[in-house]
Amino acid sequence: MTDRLDACIVAETGTIRDAMQALDAGAGQIALVVDDGGRLVGVVTDGDLRRALLAGAPMDSSVWPALNRRFVSVQAGEGRADVLELMKARRIDAIPVLDGDQMPVGLHLLHAFLEPAERTNRAVVMAGGQGARLWPLTETVPKPMLRVAGRPILERIVLHLVGSGISRISISVNYLGHVIEEYFEDGSRFGARIEYLREEQPLGTAGALGLLGESPTEALLLMNGDLVTNADVGGLLDAHVASGAVATIGVRRYLHAVPFGCVERDGDHVVRLEEKPVVEREVNSGIYALAPAAIARVEPGVALSMPDLIGTLLTDGLVVGAFEIEDDWIDVGQREQLDRARTGG
């Protein structure tokens, strides 16, 4: 919500000039018109004022004829997602927030919803793998640099992270790492600050965390470098912190249609027959949020996989959370998945 609410408010006895000055000072594309008791009685937009002026109203005439008294508002405490949906449905850029007495206490602006909140969390993208299952496509191009819809997969990840408010990114490199470093350089042209974790030998899906140098003091986002996804990484981090878990795994629903009739039996006796059932499981998306305590378990220069790291955390009785990834997600591990990502299938 805007922190310049007072600048947007105009008394109902005000003029068109007053409303224009409020629009300019508040930078909210809307002026809130209140009565003597401070209750909102109407709103005025730039379009409302232009129509009044074109109709011949003088600048110092009353704002009342330009007033929109059938305005859309929300109550204090209403969720951001609901407010955003309302803005989209009504095609409006600003919505006043009212308390129980109809007094304005805030102003939701569409552009503020669309601009990501800056996060101080660091992201690590694992991009050192050889991509053997995609050979010969990966003979001269590392798997994360294969193109989907005109962009390398890794560029899509970097832009998605920046668009989610995460600008400090570390990329682990090994196989053909120079291709990645030459493309991204320091990350400035992508709106990011990119550092490289150079693996002398493959360290697995978690081992590069031992190359971070400084120990993170807050939750870190870790993700595989071969994902084509719009996953809500900000939501994953928020859920991780709120849960108090030492690690949180992004999980994805996976449906598998068995192409045969399936039989359940008790010894030699059939107890159930199900024709071509669909089996649903939750799979690891390759996206994680990790607390500093989890990262501290990774030894520098020692190969370690994420399943092994998660396994030790569970063995020690620590809390590992799950966050469902509901957005588009494709793990480009094989040619079939790459073709699917490229065709949008």
Secondary structure as UniProt FT lines:
FT   HELIX           6..8
FT   STRAND          9..11
FT   TURN            12..13
FT   HELIX           16..26
FT   STRAND          30..34
FT   TURN            36..37
FT   STRAND          40..45
FT   HELIX           46..54
FT   TURN            55..56
FT   TURN            59..60
FT   HELIX           64..66
FT   STRAND          74..75
FT   TURN            76..77
FT   HELIX           80..90
FT   STRAND          94..98
FT   TURN            100..101
FT   STRAND          104..109
FT   HELIX           110..114
FT   STRAND          123..126
FT   HELIX           132..134
FT   TURN            135..138
FT   HELIX           143..145
FT   STRAND          147..148
FT   TURN            149..150
FT   STRAND          151..152
FT   HELIX           153..163
FT   TURN            164..165
FT   STRAND          168..173
FT   TURN            175..176
FT   HELIX           177..184
FT   TURN            185..186
FT   HELIX           188..190
FT   STRAND          193..198
FT   HELIX           204..207
FT   HELIX           208..211
FT   STRAND          220..224
FT   TURN            225..226
FT   STRAND          227..229
FT   HELIX           233..243
FT   STRAND          247..257
FT   STRAND          261..266
FT   TURN            267..268
FT   STRAND          269..275
FT   STRAND          278..290
FT   HELIX           292..295
FT   TURN            296..297
FT   TURN            300..301
FT   HELIX           306..315
FT   TURN            316..317
FT   STRAND          320..324
FT   STRAND          329..331
FT   HELIX           335..343
//
